[in-house]
Amino acid sequence: MRITRVLSTALLLAGLAATPAAADSSPSASPSDDSSAPTQAGTSFRTATELDQGQQATASGSTGDYLYWSFAADAGQRPTVKATVKLPETHAGETWQLDVYDGLRRRQACQYGAATRTAAQDATSLDLACTLRTVRAWSETWANDPLPGTYYVRLTVVDLPSSDLGLPVSTELRVDSKDIGGSAAVDGSLAQPLTPGIAVKSASDDDSSSSSTSAALSSIEPDGGWSSGWWSDRWVWTGVGGVLAALAGIGGYALTRGTGRPRRVPPAM
């Protein structure tokens, strides 16, 4: 009976501790109001259209254009970028490519997904997808790991006949993320997320009068702000492991110590 109570208590504590960890594994970005979703794309990194995760962005352009969007990704997230290109009724075979860059404009490899696809002549649309590696809170300077900050998406055609240049196309783009949790946590964090910005300073001829202003090239950030980088569900499972180890020790002691006084053996006559 005592061992049963010990095991029941252990299972209850494990369930209570696992509750926040299970909550962290849910998708981090919930669909937002489509009325505020972007309806155009930028033409370079500096003019990339800002996009919140969970929004369905649309844009119109021409084959041969470079279309740019930007979004924010925080530590522990695994972003997935999906794009749909609606092609004109008459076109030749053409190849489209989806590229993702981090805040330092380093191209990030896709963990899985078809980021480059070729559309047949009779195709009316083309779907592209790229799932990045999990964003790390900190990394070595020489590594190319995804880090918290702004990410850029570039969509363009990379192979088509010159006669098809300039044909009208329409595109749809969506970014979602999955929270990976403590399995991807690292011991460290960046001082600031990789969010590009530029300081603009103006001064008059008079040295005594000067003014300075700051302008940010990217103002997007995740819901709730950037994470501190130190908390993860590793702490929860570490605590659960300690509790289970203590209860196992108590159960083992209860099994080996005996249940009563030793029986007295009468002396031999």
Buried (B, 14 or more C-beta within 10 A) or exposed (E): EEEEEBEEEBEEBBEEBBEEBEEBEEBBBEEBEEEEBBEEBBBEBEEBBBBBBBBBBBBBBEBBBBBBBBBBBBBBBBBBBBBBBBBEEEBEBBEBBBBBBBBEEEEBEBEEBEBBBEBEEEBEEBBBBBBBBBBBBBBEEEEBBBBBBBBBBBBBBEEBEEEBEEBEBBBBBBBBBBBBBBEBBBEEBBEEBBBBEEEEEEEEEEEEEEEEEEEEBBEBBBEEEBBEBEEBBBBBBEEBEEBBEEBEEBBEEEEEEEEEEEEEEEEEE
